[in-house]
Structure formats: structure tokens, C-alpha cells
Amino acid sequence: MKKTALIMAGGKGERFWPKSRMNFPKQFLSLTDDGKTMIQLTVERISSIVDIKDVYVATNQLYKKLVLEQLPGIPEENILCEPVGKNTAPCIGLGAIHANVHNDDAIMIVLPSDHLIKNQEVFVETLKKACDVAEEGENLVTIGIKPNYPETGYGYIHYDKQNCLLSANEVKKFVEKPNAELAKEYLESGEYLWNSGMFVWKISTILHNYKELMPDIYKGLCTIQKSIGMEWYTEILNREFQAFRSESVDYGIMEHAKNIYSIPGDFGWDDVGSWLAVGRIKENDTNGNVLNGNIVTVDTKDCIIEGQDKLIATVGLCDIVIVDTKDALLVCDKKSTGNIKNVLNQLRDLEKTCYL
């Protein structure tokens, strides 16, 4: 069965400020030693199972040029520019109707553009298994990540060990981000996976679920689909998409649909949610530091320092993140990286939007 892919690339990546900016967000940055950007790596790792001409990228108009520059093989008409961010349900629906125009039916793989995978071969094999389950019937498949510690920042998938289809387990329910005690229980039970936000299904299956579970959005998607390739497409897209309610596909469909299956992934996944991820991704020196740029350290341990040409010298620091760019400098305790968004809120309040 033919395979298509939708890469979701509309996020702002605010927790990677000041390198990630409104006009150049995280997914277009290179955070690995190979120099490739995250969206390039995302498309590259599925290239053995999805032709570049069958890859769609959902983003917004501001990033269309970046997508074309970083993914030169992708057809321009496959870059789907959302008029406004409305969460993942409208985004995925838009991808589904565009892919549906060119395919009577096909498997659709949905991936975020800002995840990193260490073991590409295992990842591809996991995707192939998910495609087999999706092709087997009207099944919605999610790739879950085997947890190795009690993380409180992810949603979880509770799966049924006894009820299997091929290599997948039936999903009992999706669970919101737990507190520390619950996260520990989930880990010890062996029946929970982290929700990675990666999905596989037939285009016909997901559109049927939109029709059944999100009929208002489905109606708008049908109107948009009829206008694809027409000169009035943009006008129709703007009108219908603006009217969609903001909803995640997890809440709008996955939590209510039938035939939900999950395949456990154990391929070195990282959602690259904050600067702390750089410490996991890049090589650490003997003092546990990750250094990039013109940097000299004295008695400095477990720090992440991203610089450019300017010399950065540190003395007696521990567990600090330093990110230097042309017009902004971030100095942050590692424990506070989750609060970087508050800096951006203050910049907006102070009308210093040139730094966003």
C-alpha cells in the first residue's frame, strides 16, 4: 500500500530562545553534530519508505521559504500553509485531505518535525510495523515510547498487554501528564508508554474518524478539499480554517475513537523540548559540559554553552545554560529552562518584539 507522510512544522520553539526565533524556529535549526536541521533529519529518516514527492509539510506562510530551502526535493504544492495555528486536529486534517486528492487511499504517517532519533534503523522498522497494523483494518496506530524514568512532562498511553494485533497492543486510554507519584506507578506497571505524537493510519480511516467525531471540522475540510488546485483555494482555506476550533488530535479523536493501537518504540527518541536536550544529544566533555563556539572554561561543570565568534569565558559555574546570539544573551539555571517562555512574555509586554 502506498505511503505518504505529514510533517508538522508550524511550532515556534520558544523554549529554544534566543536561537529559535519567530522567523527561524527550532525545527529549522541544527542541534546535532552532523549540521543537519531537525526538519531535514525528520524527512531523511523516512526516505526509505516514503518518496519525497509524497511528503507534505504543514507549516505557516512565514516558514514556506525555509521549507523550500531546507527540503529542495519537496513539491511546492506539498507545503501546506496554515492561516493560523489551530493545534494538531485541524493541521492533520488539512494534510489528510491534500494527500487524499492524489491517492484513492494510502497509509499516512504523521510526524512532528522537531524530534531526534538515535537509532534510525529501529525507528524505520517500527514505522513499518505500524503501517502493517494500519493496513490491516480501520485502525489508528500511535507510536509510544518506552519510559525509562518517571517523566511528568509527557502524556502517557495505557495499553493492554493481552490484546494484540500483529506487533501492536490495543490502547486502553490516553492519560494526561501525571504527577511524580503517578508517573512512578506508570513506570513500575510496565503498561504505559510516553505519548510521542507520532501516528500512522490510512487516509480513509482518519477522515472517517473526523466525520464521526469532529463533524464540524470535517465539513470544513471537505469544503477546502473541493477547492484544492483552484484559484480560490487560499480564500476558502483562510475562511474555513479560521473557523475551526483549536483542538488536539489526541483529545478530538484518539481519546474517543475505536480500534486504537500502540507500538512501543525503543529507538533513542528525544522530543528536544528544551535546552537540556542538547546535553543529551551532543557529546559531553570530561566535566559534563556541552560546548559550541569560542569558549574557555575554568572550574565549570555540567553546563551547556552555545556561542558564536565572541569569546565566552566561564569560571566556577555549574548546571548553567548560556546561549549567545548576535542580539541576545541567555543565562539560565538548568532547573529553570522551562521558564524561558516567561522571558518572551515579558518581551511582548515591554513591546521589545524585535527579540522574539
Secondary structure, DSSP 8 states (H G I E B T S, - for coil): --EEEEEE-----GGGTTTSBTTB-GGGS--STT---HHHHHHHTTTTTS-GGGEEEEE-GGGHHHHHHH-TTS-GGGEEE-SS---HHHHHHHHHHHHHHH-SS-EEEEEESS-EES-HHHHHHHHHHHHHHHHHTT-EEEEEE--SS--SSS-EEEEEEEEEETTEEEEEEEE----HHHHHHHHHHT-EEEEEEEEEEEHHHHHHHHHHH-HHHHHHHHHHHHHTTSTTHHHHHHHHHHHS----HIIIIITT-SSEEEEEE-S-EE---STHHHHHHS---TTS-EEESSEEEES-BS-EEE--SS-EEEES-BSEEEEE-SS-EEEEEGGGGGGHHHHHHHHHHTT-GGG-
